[in-house]
Amino acid sequence: MRAQLTSRVSILLSFGLPNISLLSTKPWIGVASAFTVFQGKLSNQAMHSEKQILFPHSRFPTQTFTQRFQSSSALSSTSTEIDDVINMNKSKKDKMQSVLAIDAKQVILYDGVCNFCNTWVDILLRIDLKEQFKFAPLQSDVGKELLIRMGKEADDISSIVLVENSSGIGNEMTEASYLDKSACVLKVVEELGIPGKVFAKTALAIVPKELRDTVYDTVAENRYNFMGKRDECRCSDPKFSDRFLL
């Protein structure tokens, strides 16, 4: 009888149960203890199986709901960041396409909220009989993209800019030229006819560039004091809507 009991206990121990001391005088106690531990082992295995059923595709079946929620939130945040990058790239591509669509050969970038600058634009719209100049605010998408192309910051509104390309601003086969400050002003004046050309050539020959730009910078830094500024950026004109680029 004792040999049979010992054999059964050995079988139970083969399931990975801890060693149990069997009292030689009370073998049934050892059997009962082994059976109790075996039941506990089976219960743990059953609970483990239930967790696998609850999370059949999880690599970590014991993962808590809080951990799963945090993982889901992290994935959602990553997805949002990816969407933001895609939208940003799409916006940049749209802006690039708007610049490439420009067929004008000469574009003047101006401060759209400056009344002094807008007065100068109004004068040019009326005396540019050949309608050779197009206009775009420095604050517009076209203005910002052209500023970046010439090596400036997109929010740099310190100077008016003349962008020229004999094949059209949007033509990437030929390189565009960029003039700012006094060089821009004199080039625009030169294009307005013989008197303007004579004046511009004389100023370029007599007045040093450093002095011309110093005068320009002084006027530009105080332009809002001369005639104030607008609440909104001027992006077009009812009478000359075809002369403005957005």
Residue pairs with C-beta under 8 A, 6 or more apart in sequence:
2 24
2 27
5 22
5 27
5 28
5 30
5 31
6 22
6 27
8 31
9 20
9 22
9 30
9 31
9 34
12 34
12 35
12 37
12 38
13 19
13 20
13 34
15 38
15 41
16 41
17 34
17 37
17 38
17 41
18 37
20 30
20 33
20 34
20 37
21 30
22 29
22 30
22 31
23 29
23 30
48 61
51 61
51 62
52 61
54 61
55 61
55 63
58 68
95 141
95 142
95 144
95 145
96 145
98 141
98 142
98 145
98 246
99 142
99 145
99 146
99 149
99 169
99 170
100 170
100 172
101 170
102 134
102 142
102 168
102 169
102 170
102 245
103 168
103 169
103 170
104 134
104 168
104 169
104 245
105 132
105 164
105 165
105 166
105 167
105 168
105 169
106 132
106 133
106 134
106 162
106 163
106 164
106 191
107 133
107 134
107 135
107 136
107 142
107 146
107 162
107 163
107 169
107 245
108 121
108 124
108 133
108 134
108 135
108 136
108 160
108 161
108 162
108 163
108 184
108 188
109 135
109 136
109 137
109 138
109 143
109 146
109 147
109 160
109 161
109 162
109 163
110 117
110 118
110 120
110 121
110 135
110 136
110 137
110 138
110 160
111 117
111 137
111 138
111 139
111 157
111 160
111 223
112 118
112 137
112 138
112 139
112 140
112 230
112 233
112 234
112 235
113 139
113 229
113 230
113 231
113 232
113 233
113 234
114 223
114 224
114 227
114 229
114 230
115 226
115 227
115 228
115 229
115 230
116 223
116 224
116 226
116 227
117 160
117 223
118 230
118 234
119 227
121 135
121 234
124 133
124 135
124 188
125 135
125 237
125 239
125 240
125 243
127 192
128 192
131 243
132 191
133 188
133 191
133 243
134 243
134 244
134 245
135 243
135 244
135 245
136 142
136 143
136 146
136 244
136 245
136 246
137 143
137 233
137 234
137 235
138 144
138 147
138 156
138 157
138 160
138 161
139 157
139 233
140 233
140 235
140 245
140 246
141 246
142 245
142 246
144 154
144 155
145 154
146 161
146 163
146 169
146 178
147 153
147 154
147 156
147 161
148 154
149 176
149 178
150 161
150 163
150 178
158 220
159 180
159 181
159 184
159 216
159 220
160 180
160 181
160 184
160 185
161 178
161 179
161 180
161 184
162 178
162 179
162 180
162 184
162 187
162 188
163 169
163 176
163 177
163 178
164 176
164 177
164 178
164 179
165 171
165 174
165 175
165 176
165 177
166 174
167 173
167 174
169 176
179 187
181 212
181 213
181 216
181 217
181 220
182 209
182 212
182 213
182 215
182 216
183 209
183 212
185 216
186 200
186 203
186 204
186 212
187 200
189 196
189 199
189 200
190 196
190 197
190 199
190 200
190 201
191 197
203 212
219 226
235 244
235 246
236 244
236 246
237 243
237 244
